[in-house]
């Protein structure tokens, strides 16, 4: 979908709906494309030989490890 910046004013919620439905929205000024609104594909966690299978969201590497898992890594159990 191509729409002028002027016509897009006040239509952001509708344009986001269009993009979330899979269609690319191109904003143009004087018939020159200047921006795109595109859907963001959710990429599930995939790894190695299981890349063809969805494994969920994957670990959050920035969160601290739970105490019971940490104890296993440190050989306390």
C-alpha positions in Angstrom: 0.0 0.0 0.0 1.3 3.4 -0.9 0.0 6.6 0.8 1.1 10.2 0.9 2.3 11.6 4.2 -0.5 14.1 4.2 -3.2 11.4 3.7 -1.6 9.3 6.4 -1.9 12.0 9.1 -4.4 10.8 11.7 -4.5 7.3 10.2 -1.6 5.7 12.1 -3.8 3.1 13.9 -5.3 1.9 10.6 -1.9 1.8 8.9 -0.5 -0.2 11.7 -3.4 -2.7 11.3 -2.7 -3.0 7.6 1.0 -3.6 8.3 0.3 -6.1 11.1 -1.9 -8.0 8.5 1.3 -8.5 6.5 1.1 -5.7 4.0 3.9 -3.2 3.6 2.8 0.5 3.9 4.9 3.0 2.0 4.7 6.7 3.0 5.5 9.1 0.1 6.1 12.8 -0.2 5.6 14.2 -3.7 5.4 10.7 -5.0 8.9 9.9 -3.6 8.9 7.0 -1.1 10.4 8.2 2.2 9.4 5.6 4.8 7.9 2.1 5.3 5.7 0.6 7.9 6.3 -3.2 7.8 5.2 -6.0 10.0 7.8 -7.5 12.4 8.0 -11.2 12.0 8.1 -13.0 15.4 11.0 -15.4 15.2 10.7 -18.3 17.5 13.8 -19.8 19.1 15.5 -22.3 16.8 18.8 -24.1 17.2 21.0 -26.5 15.2 19.5 -29.7 13.9 16.2 -28.7 15.4 16.0 -25.5 13.3 12.9 -26.9 11.6 11.1 -27.2 14.9 9.8 -24.3 17.1 11.4 -24.6 20.6 9.5 -21.7 22.2 10.8 -18.3 23.0 14.2 -19.4 24.3 16.2 -18.3 27.3 16.4 -14.8 28.5 20.2 -14.5 28.8 20.0 -11.2 30.8 18.0 -12.8 33.7 19.8 -14.3 36.6 19.9 -18.1 36.8 17.4 -19.6 39.3 19.1 -20.7 42.6 18.5 -24.4 42.1 20.0 -24.3 38.6 23.0 -22.4 39.8 23.5 -24.9 42.6 23.6 -27.7 40.0 26.2 -25.8 37.9 28.3 -25.2 41.0 28.1 -28.9 42.0 26.2 -28.3 45.3 23.6 -30.9 44.6 
